Amino acid sequence: MSDVAVSGDVLERAADAALALAADRPGGEITLRDIARAAELSFAELYARAPGKAALLDRLSRRFDQEAL
């Protein structure tokens, strides 16, 4: 599997986890560590691909845009 595919899988898992966490509490209370834990990723693995929640929000935004088209 290519690094791009692995990176995409990690970001997709993390984005899914972030969305699930946001259903239960405000986004400002959710940390990147919370997201990594929920996605069953190490913090380092997630941080290497998404150094902040903004990167995951961007991923979700792109996913929603693709689904809308």
C-alpha positions in Angstrom: 0.0 0.0 0.0 1.4 3.4 -0.9 2.1 6.1 1.7 -0.6 8.3 0.2 -3.2 5.5 0.7 -2.1 4.9 4.2 -2.2 8.6 5.0 -5.6 8.8 3.5 -6.8 5.9 5.6 -5.5 7.4 8.8 -7.1 10.8 8.0 -10.4 9.1 7.1 -10.4 7.1 10.4 -9.5 10.2 12.4 -12.1 12.3 10.6 -14.8 9.7 11.3 -13.7 9.6 15.0 -13.8 13.4 15.2 -17.3 13.5 13.8 -18.5 10.9 16.3 -16.9 12.7 19.2 -18.4 16.0 18.0 -21.9 14.4 18.3 -21.4 14.1 22.1 -19.5 17.3 23.0 -18.4 20.7 21.6 -15.5 20.7 19.2 -13.5 23.0 21.5 -13.5 20.2 24.2 -12.1 17.6 21.8 -8.3 17.2 21.5 -6.2 15.6 18.9 -5.3 13.0 21.5 -9.0 12.3 22.0 -9.4 11.8 18.3 -6.4 9.6 18.0 -7.7 7.4 20.9 -11.2 7.1 19.3 -9.7 6.2 15.9 -7.4 3.7 17.6 -4.3 5.5 16.3 -1.2 6.6 18.1 -1.0 10.3 18.7 2.3 10.4 16.8 0.8 8.6 13.8 -2.1 11.1 13.6 0.0 14.1 14.3 2.4 13.2 11.5 -0.5 13.4 9.0 -2.7 16.0 10.7 -0.9 18.4 13.0 -4.2 20.0 14.2 -7.9 19.7 14.2 -8.1 22.1 11.2 -6.5 19.4 9.0 -9.3 17.0 10.0 -12.0 19.6 9.4 -10.5 20.2 6.0 -10.7 16.4 5.3 -14.3 16.3 6.4 -15.1 19.4 4.3 -13.6 17.8 1.2 -15.5 14.5 1.9 -18.8 16.4 2.3 -18.1 18.4 -0.9 -17.4 15.1 -2.8 -20.6 13.5 -1.5 -22.6 16.6 -2.5 -21.4 16.5 -6.0 
